[in-house]
Amino acid sequence: NQQFLDKNKTCSLHMATYVVEYYTMLLDAYDRGEIDAMYQIESTSLCEVAQMSGLLDEKSTVYKPNLEVVKQKCKEEKSSGGDGMIKKSKNVINKGRVKIENLEKGLEEKMKELYEKLG
């Protein structure tokens, strides 16, 4: 896309534009039924992701030897009381280092709208 080749834009502006365009395309494809499922990594267990991707289904798993391995891991996860969730921690690595400034007209609104849709 030609808008990504503008040498007058900052790196953060290029990235902000890319993120908005990329996730907008994904959400549009989801709305059209071209993507079967979406999930938030912060609130979805590893076994739920495995289920959605067909790894726990004999008919859809790609590599059959992994079927029993994945099923066993998910069974162990449930029996141990674990939820397989990614533990959230506050990102402090980029604190004060990455800023998005001087957004083009409308880009900030698009970003806010996108974050609302993604939850």
N, CA, C and O atoms as a DFTB+ gen file, in Angstrom:
476 C
 N C O
     1  1       0.843      -1.174       0.000
     2  2       0.000       0.000       0.000
     3  2       0.889       1.239       0.000
     4  3       1.846       1.323       0.771
     5  1       0.580       2.175      -0.845
     6  2       1.415       3.355      -1.050
     7  2       1.555       4.196       0.216
     8  3       2.599       4.818       0.414
     9  1       0.529       4.238       1.089
    10  2       0.602       5.087       2.281
    11  2       1.714       4.657       3.230
    12  3       2.155       5.458       4.053
    13  1       2.174       3.421       3.138
    14  2       3.240       2.959       4.017
    15  2       4.621       3.350       3.513
    16  3       5.616       3.118       4.201
    17  1       4.700       3.936       2.331
    18  2       5.987       4.286       1.753
    19  2       6.341       5.755       1.931
    20  3       7.355       6.210       1.401
    21  1       5.539       6.494       2.654
    22  2       5.769       7.918       2.855
    23  2       6.965       8.129       3.782
    24  3       6.891       7.820       4.972
    25  1       8.060       8.651       3.244
    26  2       9.283       8.848       4.029
    27  2       9.167       9.998       5.025
    28  3      10.034      10.170       5.882
    29  1       8.090      10.789       4.914
    30  2       7.887      11.898       5.845
    31  2       7.208      11.469       7.141
    32  3       7.141      12.249       8.090
    33  1       6.707      10.248       7.189
    34  2       6.038       9.748       8.396
    35  2       7.072       9.179       9.362
    36  3       8.103       8.646       8.952
    37  1       6.776       9.304      10.644
    38  2       7.649       8.713      11.656
    39  2       7.404       7.205      11.718
    40  3       6.402       6.707      11.204
    41  1       8.316       6.500      12.342
    42  2       8.178       5.060      12.508
    43  2       6.910       4.733      13.299
    44  3       6.169       3.822      12.929
    45  1       6.657       5.467      14.383
    46  2       5.474       5.178      15.196
    47  2       4.189       5.452      14.426
    48  3       3.193       4.758      14.628
    49  1       4.192       6.440      13.558
    50  2       3.015       6.711      12.736
    51  2       2.789       5.598      11.726
    52  3       1.650       5.205      11.475
    53  1       3.873       5.089      11.145
    54  2       3.759       3.942      10.238
    55  2       3.175       2.741      10.984
    56  3       2.283       2.063      10.474
    57  1       3.674       2.485      12.179
    58  2       3.197       1.334      12.949
    59  2       1.740       1.507      13.355
    60  3       0.965       0.555      13.263
    61  1       1.354       2.679      13.794
    62  2      -0.033       2.929      14.189
    63  2      -0.964       2.695      12.999
    64  3      -2.017       2.074      13.142
    65  1      -0.579       3.186      11.847
    66  2      -1.379       3.003      10.634
    67  2      -1.475       1.522      10.282
    68  3      -2.548       1.026       9.940
    69  1      -0.350       0.823      10.368
    70  2      -0.328      -0.613      10.058
    71  2      -1.251      -1.385      11.001
    72  3      -2.055      -2.201      10.550
    73  1      -1.142      -1.137      12.292
    74  2      -1.953      -1.860      13.280
    75  2      -3.441      -1.621      13.023
    76  3      -4.231      -2.565      13.024
    77  1      -3.817      -0.382      12.807
    78  2      -5.223      -0.062      12.548
    79  2      -5.707      -0.771      11.291
    80  3      -6.768      -1.394      11.302
    81  1      -4.941      -0.683      10.209
    82  2      -5.348      -1.312       8.948
    83  2      -5.420      -2.833       9.083
    84  3      -6.372      -3.454       8.611
    85  1      -4.427      -3.429       9.720
    86  2      -4.358      -4.895       9.861
    87  2      -5.546      -5.425      10.660
    88  3      -6.247      -6.332      10.211
    89  1      -5.766      -4.863      11.832
    90  2      -6.853      -5.372      12.666
    91  2      -8.229      -5.015      12.109
    92  3      -9.187      -5.758      12.323
    93  1      -8.342      -3.916      11.412
    94  2      -9.605      -3.585      10.756
    95  2      -9.918      -4.622       9.683
    96  3     -11.065      -5.050       9.551
    97  1      -8.907      -5.028       8.915
    98  2      -9.115      -6.066       7.898
    99  2      -9.515      -7.394       8.538
   100  3     -10.400      -8.084       8.033
   101  1      -8.863      -7.757       9.655
   102  2      -9.220      -8.998      10.344
   103  2     -10.652      -8.967      10.854
   104  3     -11.391      -9.937      10.684
   105  1     -11.049      -7.871      11.472
   106  2     -12.410      -7.763      11.998
   107  2     -13.444      -7.771      10.865
   108  3     -14.515      -8.360      11.012
   109  1     -13.137      -7.137       9.764
   110  2     -14.041      -7.161       8.611
   111  2     -14.183      -8.588       8.066
   112  3     -15.287      -9.021       7.735
   113  1     -13.076      -9.306       7.976
   114  2     -13.110     -10.704       7.505
   115  2     -13.913     -11.571       8.477
   116  3     -14.659     -12.452       8.051
   117  1     -13.763     -11.326       9.759
   118  2     -14.544     -12.058      10.773
   119  2     -16.033     -11.781      10.595
   120  3     -16.849     -12.702      10.645
   121  1     -16.388     -10.514      10.389
   122  2     -17.791     -10.137      10.186
   123  2     -18.377     -10.792       8.927
   124  3     -19.568     -11.102       8.888
   125  1     -17.550     -11.000       7.906
   126  2     -18.011     -11.640       6.673
   127  2     -18.038     -13.167       6.803
   128  3     -18.477     -13.852       5.879
   129  1     -17.575     -13.711       7.939
   130  2     -17.565     -15.157       8.135
   131  2     -16.357     -15.849       7.545
   132  3     -16.351     -17.074       7.422
   133  1     -15.330     -15.094       7.175
   134  2     -14.130     -15.676       6.589
   135  2     -13.137     -16.153       7.650
   136  3     -12.199     -16.887       7.340
   137  1     -13.343     -15.742       8.885
   138  2     -12.541     -16.202      10.026
   139  2     -13.515     -16.855      10.992
   140  3     -14.514     -16.244      11.372
   141  1     -13.234     -18.088      11.393
   142  2     -14.161     -18.854      12.229
   143  2     -14.260     -18.354      13.656
   144  3     -15.350     -18.319      14.228
   145  1     -13.138     -17.966      14.236
   146  2     -13.165     -17.579      15.646
   147  2     -12.039     -16.603      15.944
   148  3     -10.998     -16.596      15.286
   149  1     -12.277     -15.791      16.942
   150  2     -11.260     -14.884      17.452
   151  2     -11.300     -14.990      18.969
   152  3     -12.330     -15.348      19.541
   153  1     -10.205     -14.686      19.611
   154  2     -10.161     -14.755      21.065
   155  2      -9.176     -13.750      21.611
   156  3      -8.248     -13.326      20.922
   157  1      -9.393     -13.369      22.875
   158  2      -8.443     -12.510      23.572
   159  2      -7.469     -13.417      24.316
   160  3      -7.881     -14.251      25.122
   161  1      -6.214     -13.256      24.051
   162  2      -5.216     -14.126      24.669
   163  2      -5.233     -14.005      26.190
   164  3      -4.898     -14.952      26.901
   165  1      -5.629     -12.822      26.685
   166  2      -5.624     -12.608      28.140
   167  2      -6.729     -13.382      28.849
   168  3      -6.638     -13.617      30.054
   169  1      -7.775     -13.784      28.121
   170  2      -8.906     -14.429      28.788
   171  2      -9.252     -15.795      28.197
   172  3     -10.352     -16.302      28.417
   173  1      -8.331     -16.389      27.456
   174  2      -8.577     -17.682      26.826
   175  2      -7.476     -18.651      27.230
   176  3      -6.290     -18.347      27.108
   177  1      -7.885     -19.829      27.715
   178  2      -6.880     -20.809      28.148
   179  2      -6.210     -21.450      26.940
   180  3      -6.726     -21.391      25.824
   181  1      -5.069     -22.053      27.174
   182  2      -4.336     -22.733      26.108
   183  2      -5.171     -23.863      25.510
   184  3      -5.129     -24.094      24.301
   185  1      -5.924     -24.562      26.347
   186  2      -6.744     -25.664      25.849
   187  2      -7.948     -25.162      25.063
   188  3      -8.412     -25.841      24.147
   189  1      -8.456     -23.992      25.404
   190  2      -9.525     -23.403      24.596
   191  2      -9.012     -23.043      23.208
   192  3      -9.716     -23.221      22.214
   193  1      -7.798     -22.543      23.143
   194  2      -7.184     -22.231      21.841
   195  2      -6.976     -23.527      21.061
   196  3      -7.248     -23.581      19.862
   197  1      -6.496     -24.569      21.737
   198  2      -6.297     -25.867      21.079
   199  2      -7.622     -26.398      20.539
   200  3      -7.673     -26.941      19.436
   201  1      -8.685     -26.243      21.311
   202  2     -10.014     -26.684      20.879
   203  2     -10.463     -25.918      19.637
   204  3     -10.924     -26.519      18.667
   205  1     -10.327     -24.591      19.668
   206  2     -10.742     -23.766      18.531
   207  2      -9.950     -24.090      17.268
   208  3     -10.473     -23.996      16.157
   209  1      -8.697     -24.468      17.443
   210  2      -7.843     -24.722      16.277
   211  2      -7.946     -26.157      15.760
   212  3      -7.299     -26.517      14.776
   213  1      -8.765     -26.974      16.432
   214  2      -8.978     -28.340      15.961
   215  2      -7.975     -29.347      16.475
   216  3      -7.973     -30.493      16.026
   217  1      -7.126     -28.954      17.400
   218  2      -6.109     -29.874      17.902
   219  2      -6.674     -30.956      18.819
   220  3      -5.983     -31.931      19.112
   221  1      -7.910     -30.802      19.273
   222  2      -8.530     -31.803      20.149
   223  2      -9.577     -32.634      19.410
   224  3     -10.333     -33.379      20.033
   225  1      -9.623     -32.509      18.099
   226  2     -10.607     -33.205      17.280
   227  2      -9.900     -34.108      16.277
   228  3      -9.088     -33.642      15.477
   229  1     -10.207     -35.387      16.323
   230  2      -9.547     -36.356      15.447
   231  2      -9.777     -36.037      13.966
   232  3      -8.922     -36.322      13.129
   233  1     -10.917     -35.453      13.649
   234  2     -11.255     -35.160      12.248
   235  2     -10.476     -33.972      11.691
   236  3     -10.255     -33.882      10.484
   237  1     -10.067     -33.072      12.560
   238  2      -9.443     -31.855      12.045
   239  2      -7.974     -31.674      12.424
   240  3      -7.301     -30.800      11.878
   241  1      -7.474     -32.480      13.341
   242  2      -6.068     -32.311      13.725
   243  2      -5.167     -32.657      12.540
   244  3      -5.436     -33.614      11.814
   245  1      -4.131     -31.905      12.350
   246  2      -3.247     -32.085      11.197
   247  2      -2.252     -33.221      11.449
   248  3      -2.020     -34.050      10.569
   249  1      -1.671     -33.259      12.636
   250  2      -0.645     -34.254      12.954
   251  2      -1.199     -35.177      14.032
   252  3      -1.179     -34.852      15.219
   253  1      -1.695     -36.336      13.596
   254  2      -2.437     -37.259      14.474
   255  2      -1.693     -37.644      15.758
   256  3      -2.334     -37.718      16.807
   257  1      -0.365     -37.895      15.735
   258  2       0.309     -38.259      16.983
   259  2       0.181     -37.210      18.096
   260  3       0.269     -37.539      19.278
   261  1      -0.025     -35.961      17.714
   262  2      -0.161     -34.914      18.733
   263  2      -1.531     -34.889      19.386
   264  3      -1.693     -34.293      20.451
   265  1      -2.524     -35.528      18.769
   266  2      -3.888     -35.493      19.293
   267  2      -3.936     -35.968      20.742
   268  3      -4.463     -35.271      21.609
   269  1      -3.396     -37.132      20.999
   270  2      -3.430     -37.679      22.366
   271  2      -2.548     -36.879      23.320
   272  3      -2.880     -36.725      24.496
   273  1      -1.441     -36.379      22.822
   274  2      -0.548     -35.565      23.659
   275  2      -1.272     -34.309      24.126
   276  3      -1.235     -33.967      25.308
   277  1      -1.931     -33.622      23.196
   278  2      -2.641     -32.383      23.537
   279  2      -3.817     -32.685      24.446
   280  3      -4.046     -31.966      25.419
   281  1      -4.568     -33.739      24.146
   282  2      -5.698     -34.123      25.006
   283  2      -5.219     -34.400      26.428
   284  3      -5.845     -33.960      27.392
   285  1      -4.116     -35.125      26.558
   286  2      -3.579     -35.456      27.883
   287  2      -3.143     -34.202      28.636
   288  3      -3.411     -34.064      29.829
   289  1      -2.469     -33.287      27.936
   290  2      -2.037     -32.038      28.578
   291  2      -3.236     -31.240      29.083
   292  3      -3.198     -30.688      30.183
   293  1      -4.288     -31.180      28.290
   294  2      -5.483     -30.430      28.709
   295  2      -6.179     -31.130      29.869
   296  3      -6.718     -30.475      30.762
   297  1      -6.169     -32.447      29.856
   298  2      -6.756     -33.208      30.965
   299  2      -5.961     -32.953      32.251
   300  3      -6.546     -32.761      33.317
   301  1      -4.637     -32.951      32.150
   302  2      -3.774     -32.678      33.303
   303  2      -3.997     -31.250      33.811
   304  3      -4.021     -31.009      35.018
   305  1      -4.158     -30.321      32.886
   306  2      -4.377     -28.926      33.254
   307  2      -5.654     -28.788      34.081
   308  3      -5.666     -28.091      35.096
   309  1      -6.714     -29.444      33.655
   310  2      -7.985     -29.378      34.372
   311  2      -7.893     -30.080      35.724
   312  3      -8.411     -29.577      36.721
   313  1      -7.241     -31.235      35.763
   314  2      -7.174     -31.986      37.018
   315  2      -6.257     -31.322      38.037
   316  3      -6.400     -31.546      39.239
   317  1      -5.313     -30.505      37.563
   318  2      -4.402     -29.834      38.496
   319  2      -4.986     -28.511      38.992
   320  3      -4.402     -27.845      39.847
   321  1      -6.149     -28.138      38.443
   322  2      -6.769     -26.890      38.861
   323  2      -6.235     -25.681      38.114
   324  3      -6.638     -24.551      38.391
   325  1      -5.339     -25.907      37.178
   326  2      -4.804     -24.795      36.396
   327  2      -5.775     -24.397      35.306
   328  3      -6.569     -25.210      34.832
   329  1      -5.704     -23.162      34.922
   330  2      -6.595     -22.721      33.856
   331  2      -5.845     -22.487      32.547
   332  3      -6.459     -22.154      31.532
   333  1      -4.528     -22.658      32.563
   334  2      -3.747     -22.494      31.345
   335  2      -3.733     -21.074      30.810
   336  3      -3.447     -20.850      29.634
   337  1      -4.037     -20.129      31.661
   338  2      -4.105     -18.750      31.218
   339  2      -2.713     -18.128      31.219
   340  3      -1.864     -18.449      32.051
   341  1      -2.511     -17.242      30.273
   342  2      -1.285     -16.461      30.250
   343  2      -1.379     -15.456      31.395
   344  3      -2.348     -14.702      31.482
   345  1      -0.406     -15.445      32.247
   346  2      -0.422     -14.531      33.390
   347  2      -0.056     -13.128      32.919
   348  3       0.977     -12.920      32.282
   349  1      -0.916     -12.175      33.241
   350  2      -0.686     -10.802      32.826
   351  2       0.286     -10.113      33.774
   352  3       0.255     -10.316      34.988
   353  1       1.119      -9.323      33.204
   354  2       1.982      -8.476      34.015
   355  2       2.083      -7.129      33.310
   356  3       1.922      -7.036      32.093
   357  1       2.341      -6.128      34.066
   358  2       2.406      -4.785      33.509
   359  2       3.690      -4.626      32.705
   360  3       4.777      -4.967      33.173
   361  1       3.551      -4.106      31.496
   362  2       4.700      -3.864      30.636
   363  2       5.407      -2.607      31.123
   364  3       4.854      -1.509      31.074
   365  1       6.620      -2.783      31.587
   366  2       7.398      -1.628      32.024
   367  2       8.642      -1.425      31.157
   368  3       9.377      -0.455      31.340
   369  1       8.874      -2.332      30.224
   370  2      10.070      -2.259      29.384
   371  2      10.044      -1.015      28.503
   372  3      11.058      -0.331      28.365
   373  1       8.889      -0.718      27.907
   374  2       8.796       0.408      26.969
   375  2       8.360       1.702      27.630
   376  3       8.164       2.706      26.946
   377  1       8.205       1.699      28.933
   378  2       7.697       2.883      29.622
   379  2       8.569       4.098      29.295
   380  3       9.775       4.116      29.543
   381  1       7.917       5.097      28.737
   382  2       8.618       6.339      28.410
   383  2       9.457       6.291      27.147
   384  3      10.048       7.301      26.766
   385  1       9.524       5.147      26.491
   386  2      10.374       5.022      25.309
   387  2       9.580       5.080      24.010
   388  3      10.072       5.576      22.996
   389  1       8.353       4.572      24.045
   390  2       7.553       4.522      22.832
   391  2       6.365       5.448      23.003
   392  3       5.584       5.309      23.945
   393  1       6.236       6.389      22.088
   394  2       5.130       7.331      22.127
   395  2       4.571       7.474      20.721
   396  3       5.308       7.461      19.735
   397  1       3.272       7.609      20.653
   398  2       2.654       7.898      19.373
   399  2       2.206       9.342      19.430
   400  3       1.290       9.702      20.169
   401  1       2.863      10.150      18.646
   402  2       2.587      11.579      18.651
   403  2       2.242      12.045      17.245
   404  3       2.590      11.401      16.255
   405  1       1.564      13.156      17.181
   406  2       1.259      13.799      15.900
   407  2       0.577      12.851      14.918
   408  3       0.996      12.716      13.769
   409  1      -0.476      12.203      15.391
   410  2      -1.201      11.295      14.523
   411  2      -1.908      12.078      13.424
   412  3      -2.338      13.215      13.619
   413  1      -2.015      11.441      12.274
   414  2      -2.738      12.067      11.173
   415  2      -4.205      12.226      11.552
   416  3      -4.722      11.517      12.415
   417  1      -4.843      13.144      10.907
   418  2      -6.251      13.402      11.177
   419  2      -7.058      12.109      11.001
   420  3      -6.972      11.450       9.965
   421  1      -7.823      11.766      12.004
   422  2      -8.679      10.591      11.946
   423  2      -8.043       9.313      12.452
   424  3      -8.760       8.377      12.808
   425  1      -6.709       9.241      12.498
   426  2      -6.057       7.997      12.914
   427  2      -6.296       7.709      14.391
   428  3      -6.527       6.559      14.764
   429  1      -6.244       8.730      15.231
   430  2      -6.493       8.521      16.663
   431  2      -7.906       7.994      16.884
   432  3      -8.105       7.097      17.702
   433  1      -8.888       8.534      16.172
   434  2     -10.271       8.071      16.301
   435  2     -10.401       6.624      15.837
   436  3     -11.105       5.828      16.458
   437  1      -9.717       6.288      14.738
   438  2      -9.738       4.915      14.239
   439  2      -9.132       3.962      15.263
   440  3      -9.629       2.853      15.461
   441  1      -8.035       4.408      15.926
   442  2      -7.396       3.566      16.940
   443  2      -8.344       3.336      18.121
   444  3      -8.472       2.211      18.603
   445  1      -8.998       4.384      18.578
   446  2      -9.925       4.254      19.697
   447  2     -11.088       3.334      19.341
   448  3     -11.499       2.500      20.149
   449  1     -11.612       3.487      18.139
   450  2     -12.712       2.643      17.666
   451  2     -12.281       1.185      17.602
   452  3     -13.028       0.290      17.999
   453  1     -11.073       0.951      17.100
   454  2     -10.540      -0.402      17.006
   455  2     -10.383      -1.025      18.387
   456  3     -10.771      -2.176      18.589
   457  1      -9.828      -0.292      19.331
   458  2      -9.632      -0.825      20.682
   459  2     -10.955      -1.118      21.366
   460  3     -11.049      -2.051      22.165
   461  1     -11.985      -0.324      21.059
   462  2     -13.331      -0.610      21.579
   463  2     -13.831      -1.943      21.047
   464  3     -14.374      -2.753      21.800
   465  1     -13.650      -2.172      19.758
   466  2     -14.116      -3.421      19.121
   467  2     -13.370      -4.626      19.672
   468  3     -13.957      -5.688      19.882
   469  1     -12.076      -4.459      19.906
   470  2     -11.262      -5.580      20.375
   471  2     -11.436      -5.843      21.868
   472  3     -11.064      -6.907      22.362
   473  1     -11.984      -4.901      22.563
   474  2     -12.191      -5.083      24.012
   475  2     -10.956      -4.841      24.758
   476  3     -10.945      -4.949      25.985
